[in-house]
Amino acid sequence: MVRLATSFDASAIATLFHETVKKVNSRDYDVKQIAAWAGAAPDVAKWRARQAGRTTWVFEVGGTVRGFAEFGANGQVEAIYVHADHQRKGIASALLVQIEEEARRLGGARLYTETSTTARGFFQKRGFKVLKPAEVDAQGSGFTNFRMAKPLL
């Protein structure tokens, strides 16, 4: 079930993010990049602060957060993460549908995201096109990500 996140979800979101980056994204990034991206431990304060500036939804099963998505200003898909043990079960798709519905409700003409190598295929299968690859820096570690966009019809 998709629902709006509350401040009480920050701990679950922080833990899910940390574990997912370490387990899932490690297929496409090296140890140094994963350490810079995930951090040493889940950072609840960081995720609580992020929630203040974005609309955040969680996908919950039996009271446990299995995925989350963040939607920011101007149609930006800020994040979609699904727990490593619950990949390929439609959770990310359900969260993206929620984002698309919200964007249309707000009168948006398109969605865009800056996504990892790991998630690039997910977004492409859902109608996003790569605008350009970009090199970004996170805590001294370089990453390739992809700026992608999708028109909302």
C-alpha positions in Angstrom: 0.0 0.0 0.0 1.3 3.5 -0.9 0.8 6.2 1.6 2.3 9.6 2.4 5.3 9.3 4.7 5.3 10.9 8.1 8.2 12.0 10.2 7.8 8.7 12.1 8.9 6.9 8.8 12.4 8.6 8.7 14.1 5.8 10.6 12.7 3.1 8.3 13.5 5.3 5.2 17.1 5.9 6.3 17.7 2.2 7.0 16.1 1.1 3.8 18.2 3.6 1.8 21.4 2.6 3.5 20.9 -1.1 3.1 19.6 -0.9 -0.5 22.6 1.2 -1.7 25.0 -1.3 -0.1 23.2 -4.4 -1.4 21.7 -3.4 -4.7 23.7 -0.5 -6.1 27.0 -2.4 -5.3 26.4 -4.3 -8.5 27.2 -1.1 -10.5 29.5 0.9 -8.2 32.7 0.2 -6.4 33.3 0.0 -2.6 34.5 3.7 -2.4 31.5 5.0 -4.3 29.1 2.9 -2.2 30.7 4.1 1.1 30.3 7.7 -0.1 26.7 7.2 -1.2 25.4 5.1 1.6 27.4 6.6 4.5 28.7 4.7 7.4 25.3 4.2 9.0 21.7 5.2 8.4 21.3 9.0 9.0 17.7 9.5 10.3 18.2 13.3 10.8 19.2 13.7 7.1 16.1 11.8 5.9 13.8 13.7 8.3 15.2 17.0 6.9 14.8 15.8 3.3 11.1 15.0 4.0 10.5 18.7 4.9 11.3 19.9 1.4 9.7 17.1 -0.7 6.6 15.0 -0.9 7.6 11.5 0.2 5.5 8.3 -0.1 6.2 4.9 1.4 5.1 1.5 0.1 4.1 -0.5 3.2 3.4 -4.2 3.6 2.1 -5.4 6.9 3.3 -2.2 8.7 6.8 -2.4 7.3 8.2 0.0 4.8 9.4 -1.8 1.7 10.1 1.2 -0.5 9.9 4.9 -0.7 9.8 7.7 -3.3 10.4 11.5 -3.1 8.9 14.0 -5.4 10.3 17.5 -5.5 9.7 20.8 -7.1 9.2 21.2 -10.9 8.4 17.6 -11.5 11.6 16.1 -10.2 11.6 12.4 -9.1 14.1 12.9 -6.3 14.4 9.2 -5.3 12.8 5.8 -5.6 14.3 3.0 -3.5 13.0 -0.5 -2.8 14.4 -2.8 -0.1 16.9 -5.3 -1.5 14.7 -8.3 -0.6 11.6 -6.8 -2.4 13.0 -5.9 -5.8 11.0 -6.6 -8.9 7.7 -6.9 -7.2 6.0 -3.8 -8.5 6.8 -1.6 -5.6 8.9 1.0 -7.5 6.3 1.0 -10.3 3.5 1.7 -7.8 5.5 4.6 -6.3 6.2 6.1 -9.7 2.5 5.9 -10.6 1.8 7.9 -7.4 4.4 10.5 -8.4 2.9 10.7 -11.9 -0.6 11.2 -10.5 0.6 13.9 -8.2 2.5 15.7 -11.0 -0.6 15.6 -13.2 -2.8 16.9 -10.3 -0.3 19.8 -10.0 -0.5 20.5 -13.7 3.0 19.3 -14.6 4.0 18.7 -18.2 6.9 16.4 -17.5 8.9 14.4 -14.9 12.6 14.4 -14.7 15.2 12.6 -12.6 18.9 12.2 -12.2 19.3 8.4 -11.8 22.0 5.9 -11.1 23.3 3.3 -13.5 21.3 0.8 -11.4 18.0 2.5 -11.9 18.4 3.7 -15.5 16.7 0.6 -17.0 13.7 0.9 -14.6 13.1 4.5 -15.8 13.6 3.7 -19.5 11.0 0.9 -19.3 8.6 3.5 -18.0 9.0 6.0 -20.7 11.9 8.2 -19.5 14.5 9.1 -22.1 18.2 9.9 -21.3 18.9 13.5 -21.9 22.6 13.3 -20.9 25.0 11.4 -18.7 26.7 13.4 -16.0 29.6 13.0 -13.7 28.8 14.0 -10.2 30.9 14.1 -7.0 29.8 12.9 -3.6 32.2 13.2 -0.7 35.2 13.0 -3.1 34.0 10.0 -5.0 32.9 10.4 -8.6 29.7 8.9 -10.0 28.1 8.6 -13.4 24.4 9.3 -13.3 21.8 10.0 -16.0 19.5 13.0 -16.4 16.3 11.6 -17.8 12.9 13.0 -18.6 9.4 11.8 -19.4 6.5 13.9 -20.8 3.2 13.6 -19.0 0.4 13.2 -21.5 
